[in-house]
Amino acid sequence: MKRIFTACVTAAMMLLAGCAETPLVHVGNRVFNFGTGLPDDMLGRHVAGMVAFDEDWVGNYGRIARNALYAQGIAKGTPEYGLRVVRINLNNTGELLWKKKGSLLFMTGAIVPDHLPPLKAGDTVEIRNVSTWHAMEDFLAKGEGNIVVRILCRKADPNYEACLNDPNGPSVGDIRGVGETGTPYPEKVADYGFTFTPLYDEKGNKLR
């Protein structure tokens, strides 16, 4: 069974790494996640996750990261492609085979509001997690989608490990620093009072 598990993950990673940003990417993401969506206890609420890569223009991320964001609605040629977007790893609260609670990672992303400083790999952030797939599609038109709400722990902070392991902080199974935060979840993104202004042009040049 472990060999089958490993083979499936390897095939999915090859698919994600090899495909351009086309609908086939959605297939790869579903294979990588074994056809499952996020559990209900991770949707429509605030969840703490970890920033996977230093924040950059979407077009500068590696192919696997770009494809993961494409599956969430961040597609080249759309207005959202110029926004501040980060890849986020969430620890799935579900269990699969011998994988214990929290050990399965789910690749998603979130749009960063204007007022937050640049995010770095390893930072933990609280995100508004709206759905398993297409979570940022048509964000500017709909005014809804995954966003970074606040920074929880900064990787560069000397007290980073203590922050992650705060007994009063979020956790998934025995993994601390991630998971549902339990903070109030506004009805819509506009209720946060944040602004989301494009930072990059179509070639990745900064606009400000």
C-alpha positions in Angstrom: 0.0 0.0 0.0 2.8 2.4 0.8 4.3 1.7 -2.6 1.0 2.5 -4.3 0.8 5.7 -2.2 4.3 6.7 -3.2 3.6 5.9 -6.9 0.5 8.1 -6.9 2.3 11.0 -5.3 5.2 10.7 -7.7 2.9 10.6 -10.7 0.9 13.6 -9.5 4.1 15.6 -8.9 5.4 14.8 -12.4 2.0 15.9 -13.8 2.1 19.1 -11.9 5.7 19.8 -12.8 5.3 18.9 -16.4 2.0 20.6 -17.4 1.6 24.1 -18.5 -1.3 26.1 -16.9 -4.1 24.2 -18.5 -7.2 22.4 -17.2 -5.1 19.3 -17.0 -3.5 20.9 -13.9 -6.8 20.4 -12.1 -6.5 16.7 -12.7 -3.0 16.6 -11.3 -4.0 18.5 -8.1 -6.9 16.1 -7.5 -4.6 13.1 -8.0 -2.0 14.6 -5.6 -4.8 15.0 -3.0 -6.3 11.5 -3.8 -9.5 13.0 -5.1 -10.4 14.4 -1.8 -11.4 18.0 -0.9 -10.6 19.7 2.3 -12.7 18.6 5.3 -15.7 20.8 6.3 -13.8 21.8 9.4 -11.3 23.7 7.3 -13.7 25.6 5.0 -15.5 28.8 5.6 -13.3 29.7 8.5 -9.9 31.1 9.5 -7.0 28.6 9.2 -3.3 29.0 10.1 -1.0 27.8 7.4 2.7 28.2 6.4 4.0 30.3 3.5 5.8 27.9 1.1 8.0 30.4 -0.7 9.2 34.0 -0.4 6.4 36.3 -1.7 7.0 37.2 -5.4 5.1 37.8 -8.6 3.2 34.7 -9.5 5.1 34.4 -12.8 8.4 34.0 -10.9 7.3 31.0 -8.8 8.3 27.6 -9.9 6.0 25.6 -12.2 4.6 23.4 -9.4 3.7 26.4 -7.3 2.2 28.3 -10.3 0.1 25.2 -11.2 -1.1 24.9 -7.6 -2.2 28.6 -7.8 -3.7 28.1 -11.2 -5.9 25.4 -9.6 -7.1 28.1 -7.2 -8.0 30.6 -9.9 -4.8 32.5 -10.4 -4.3 32.3 -14.1 -2.0 34.2 -16.5 -3.8 37.0 -18.3 -6.3 37.6 -15.5 -6.3 40.7 -13.2 -5.6 38.5 -10.2 -2.2 37.5 -11.7 -0.9 41.0 -10.8 -2.0 40.9 -7.2 0.2 39.9 -4.3 -0.3 36.1 -4.0 1.5 33.5 -1.9 1.5 29.8 -1.9 0.3 28.3 1.4 0.7 24.9 2.9 -2.2 23.8 5.0 -2.1 20.7 7.3 -5.2 18.6 6.4 -7.3 17.7 9.4 -8.4 14.5 7.7 -6.6 11.1 7.8 -5.7 8.8 5.0 -4.4 5.2 5.3 -1.5 5.3 7.8 -1.1 9.1 7.6 -2.0 10.6 10.9 -4.1 13.7 11.4 -2.2 16.8 10.2 0.6 15.0 8.3 -1.0 15.5 4.9 -0.3 18.8 3.4 -2.7 20.6 1.1 -1.3 23.2 -1.4 -3.4 26.3 -1.7 -2.8 30.0 -1.8 -4.0 33.4 -0.6 -4.1 37.0 -1.8 -2.1 39.4 0.4 -3.6 42.7 1.3 -1.8 46.0 0.7 -0.9 46.8 4.3 1.0 43.6 5.1 4.8 43.5 4.7 6.3 41.0 2.2 5.9 37.4 3.4 8.7 34.9 3.6 8.9 31.1 3.4 8.2 29.7 6.8 6.0 32.5 8.0 2.8 31.3 9.4 -0.3 33.3 8.6 -4.0 33.2 9.2 -6.0 32.9 6.0 -9.7 33.2 5.1 -10.1 29.7 3.6 -13.2 29.7 1.4 -13.0 26.5 -0.6 -10.9 23.5 -1.7 -10.5 24.6 -5.4 -10.9 27.9 -7.4 -10.5 29.7 -4.1 -9.2 33.0 -5.7 -10.9 32.8 -9.1 -12.4 36.2 -10.2 -11.4 37.6 -6.8 -11.4 41.3 -7.9 -14.9 40.9 -9.6 -16.5 38.9 -6.9 -14.8 40.4 -3.9 -14.5 36.9 -2.4 -11.7 34.4 -2.0 -8.7 33.2 0.0 -6.9 36.1 1.6 -4.2 36.5 4.2 -5.8 38.0 7.3 -2.8 38.4 9.5 0.8 37.2 10.2 1.0 34.9 13.1 4.7 33.9 13.4 7.6 35.4 11.4 10.4 33.0 10.4 13.0 35.7 11.0 11.8 36.4 14.5 14.2 35.0 17.2 11.1 33.8 19.1 9.8 31.9 16.0 9.8 28.4 17.5 8.2 29.6 20.7 5.5 31.3 18.7 4.8 28.1 16.7 4.6 26.0 19.8 2.4 28.4 21.8 0.1 26.0 23.7 -2.7 28.5 23.2 -2.2 28.7 19.5 -3.7 26.5 16.7 -2.8 22.9 16.2 -3.7 19.9 14.0 -3.2 16.7 15.9 0.2 17.0 17.5 1.4 19.6 14.9 1.4 23.1 16.5 1.2 26.5 14.8 -1.3 25.4 12.1 -5.0 24.7 11.8 -8.2 26.5 12.6 -7.7 29.6 14.7 -11.2 30.1 15.9 -11.3 33.8 15.3 -14.5 35.4 14.0 -15.1 34.9 10.3 -16.7 37.9 8.6 -19.5 37.3 6.1 -17.5 38.8 3.2 -14.0 40.0 2.4 -15.1 43.6 2.3 -15.9 43.4 6.0 -12.2 43.2 6.8 -11.6 46.7 5.5 -8.5 45.6 3.5 -7.4 46.9 0.1 -6.0 44.7 -2.7 -4.2 46.7 -5.4 -2.3 45.1 -8.3 1.4 45.3 -7.5 2.7 43.9 -10.9 2.1 44.5 -14.5 1.7 41.7 -17.1 5.5 41.3 -17.3 6.0 41.2 -13.5 7.3 44.7 -13.2 6.4 46.4 -9.9 3.8 49.2 -10.3 4.8 50.9 -7.0 
